[in-house]
Amino acid sequence: MTEGIPLYYFLVVSTLMFFIGIFGFLTRKNLITMLMSIELILNSVNINFVVFNKYLYPQNLQGHFFSLIVIAVAAAEAAVGIAIIINIYRNFRSIEVDRVDQMKN
Amino acid sequence: MMRHELLLTAIALIVLMVDLGLKPGKKKSIIPVTIVLFALHTIAGFLPAEAGELFGGMYRTGSLQIMMKNVLNIGVLIILLQSASWLKKPENLEKISEYFILMFSTLIGMNFMISSGDFLMFYLGLELATIPMAALSAFVHHQTKSAEAGIKLLLSSALSSGILLFGLSLIYGSVGSVYFSDVAASYSHAPMQILAFIFFFAGMAFKISLVPFHLWTADVYEGSPVNVTSYFSVISKGAASFIFITILYVVFNSIAFIWKDLIYVIAILTMTIGNLFALRQKNMKRFLAFSSIAQAGFILLGIIAGNKTGMTSVIYFVLIYIFSNLGAFGVVSAIFNATGKENMDDYDGLYHTNPKLSLLMMLSVFSLAGIPPVAGFFGKFFLFTSAASAGYYWLVFIAVLNATISLYYYLLVVKAMFINKNEQPIAYFKSDLTTRVALMICTLGIFFIGFWGQLYEIINNISIGILN
């Protein structure tokens, strides 16, 4: 099915996703959206691993395993992140980054 | 072979079980149980163990890895002793076991990270060491500062591991394997591989809080509870430096000429900016945060050397840094637990009311500044020697200048305690037994580690350098 699609098409998509994630992380003001940007970054990594595995090194499955584990870890990260965000909401009554700035040098 | 990890997992499960079996009012008794168990674990770590590999080379252990884990264990033991009196406060009583389990999870993660033989195990250990840490720093959940520290740590570390992972995916793409041995065998300086390395380097620099990536450090350190802050600044930083130096020497040794240039610049930036920001801090935790950034810059001097002496001096320095920084944090935490104060002005005239604490604080900051004859001097001395032996004379010169600058702000603390007048200094208080034992261990460490010459030899015998 992927016969006709060259490798670098996928790499362009994943690299774009990575930088969109970084851009979103830096510009968005909502904590949930920032977590979503991090998910974008991790998913771009997953695409990279799977695509490299499929196209370049089909004899072993290291890339597939790596992406499975990244998915699991991302879920754990999101769970802890959302728990802390709920705590932030209880304390600050807001999840905007601008409001969460008690400490400044 | 996996004694450290298995024992720690067992201790974490025992703590959980004991907690379930206790009635709500009696939770305090978990503290001595955990401390005794962990002390036994620390001792068991020194028993001879066989070297070898598990899981097809994903996990490797040897005398070097065991030494690193033992160094971390000693630090964690001191932190557990220091945190006992804080945990006994009424608002924390229900959460004692959570604190221990979270702390042990991060330590298990660091142990796996140190023992990793491929990037998959390394990544898993890194995340296991980071995610519970965010929960730890948001531990005081009714306090706004603590929640803020938690989210800042979680977001910045998630971003940094995302960047690191992107680097790892490029490494996998260019090499076709994630095993350290395979990557080391076929890594060269193709543009994609250098790009991948830069991503990896940036991710690690976040964890050690090197300068362009240090902005999270001060806020997280200030917002977290004092004992968690000391855990960050000593254990987590020490573990990250250990794994950083191991990976640079073992995996990326073929592009050493590239990372040496990078580290040269970053070391200068880290030392200088850490010092300059430490000068203007009024809060003790923020102050120690920036001083620990500067100390990370000194650690880079050992890494850049690239030889056996470099690795020896890094491990030796981290061991000494554990005692001196935990001494300083121990005093800050004892004063915070007794009075709730943590600003430098509050320390004015401390010597007249609490002479022992002030003397220990003085010793610790002297050791952090590197004044002979306390241990910190020897730590810095060996770091500088290793960098000079590799020919980095200018770098050593800048480092010496920075050590002098750091002396100024460390002496500000001493001046506050001994010279500044204060109408109402912090009243005399007596800490409980565990805190005093912890402070005693730190004092002994600061005094005697430097004079125990054999120790350096022992570490030197198991260290590795870049094979040329």
Boltz contact constraints between the chains, C-beta under 6 A:
constraints:
  - contact:
      token1: [A, 18]
      token2: [B, 166]
      max_distance: 6.0
  - contact:
      token1: [A, 25]
      token2: [B, 159]
      max_distance: 6.0
  - contact:
      token1: [A, 34]
      token2: [B, 155]
      max_distance: 6.0
  - contact:
      token1: [A, 38]
      token2: [B, 158]
      max_distance: 6.0
  - contact:
      token1: [A, 38]
      token2: [B, 162]
      max_distance: 6.0
  - contact:
      token1: [A, 41]
      token2: [B, 162]
      max_distance: 6.0
  - contact:
      token1: [A, 42]
      token2: [B, 162]
      max_distance: 6.0
  - contact:
      token1: [A, 45]
      token2: [B, 165]
      max_distance: 6.0
  - contact:
      token1: [A, 45]
      token2: [B, 166]
      max_distance: 6.0
  - contact:
      token1: [A, 45]
      token2: [B, 169]
      max_distance: 6.0
  - contact:
      token1: [A, 48]
      token2: [B, 169]
      max_distance: 6.0
  - contact:
      token1: [A, 49]
      token2: [B, 169]
      max_distance: 6.0
  - contact:
      token1: [A, 52]
      token2: [B, 172]
      max_distance: 6.0
  - contact:
      token1: [A, 52]
      token2: [B, 173]
      max_distance: 6.0
  - contact:
      token1: [A, 57]
      token2: [B, 176]
      max_distance: 6.0
  - contact:
      token1: [A, 62]
      token2: [B, 178]
      max_distance: 6.0
  - contact:
      token1: [A, 63]
      token2: [B, 172]
      max_distance: 6.0
  - contact:
      token1: [A, 66]
      token2: [B, 120]
      max_distance: 6.0
  - contact:
      token1: [A, 73]
      token2: [B, 127]
      max_distance: 6.0
  - contact:
      token1: [A, 76]
      token2: [B, 131]
      max_distance: 6.0
  - contact:
      token1: [A, 77]
      token2: [B, 131]
      max_distance: 6.0
  - contact:
      token1: [A, 77]
      token2: [B, 158]
      max_distance: 6.0
  - contact:
      token1: [A, 80]
      token2: [B, 131]
      max_distance: 6.0
  - contact:
      token1: [A, 80]
      token2: [B, 134]
      max_distance: 6.0
  - contact:
      token1: [A, 80]
      token2: [B, 135]
      max_distance: 6.0
  - contact:
      token1: [A, 81]
      token2: [B, 154]
      max_distance: 6.0
  - contact:
      token1: [A, 84]
      token2: [B, 138]
      max_distance: 6.0
  - contact:
      token1: [A, 84]
      token2: [B, 150]
      max_distance: 6.0
  - contact:
      token1: [A, 84]
      token2: [B, 151]
      max_distance: 6.0
  - contact:
      token1: [A, 84]
      token2: [B, 154]
      max_distance: 6.0
  - contact:
      token1: [A, 87]
      token2: [B, 141]
      max_distance: 6.0
  - contact:
      token1: [A, 87]
      token2: [B, 147]
      max_distance: 6.0
  - contact:
      token1: [A, 88]
      token2: [B, 147]
      max_distance: 6.0
  - contact:
      token1: [A, 88]
      token2: [B, 151]
      max_distance: 6.0
  - contact:
      token1: [A, 91]
      token2: [B, 144]
      max_distance: 6.0
  - contact:
      token1: [A, 91]
      token2: [B, 147]
      max_distance: 6.0
  - contact:
      token1: [A, 100]
      token2: [B, 148]
      max_distance: 6.0
  - contact:
      token1: [A, 102]
      token2: [B, 144]
      max_distance: 6.0
  - contact:
      token1: [A, 102]
      token2: [B, 145]
      max_distance: 6.0
  - contact:
      token1: [A, 102]
      token2: [B, 148]
      max_distance: 6.0
  - contact:
      token1: [A, 103]
      token2: [B, 219]
      max_distance: 6.0
  - contact:
      token1: [A, 103]
      token2: [B, 222]
      max_distance: 6.0
  - contact:
      token1: [A, 103]
      token2: [B, 223]
      max_distance: 6.0
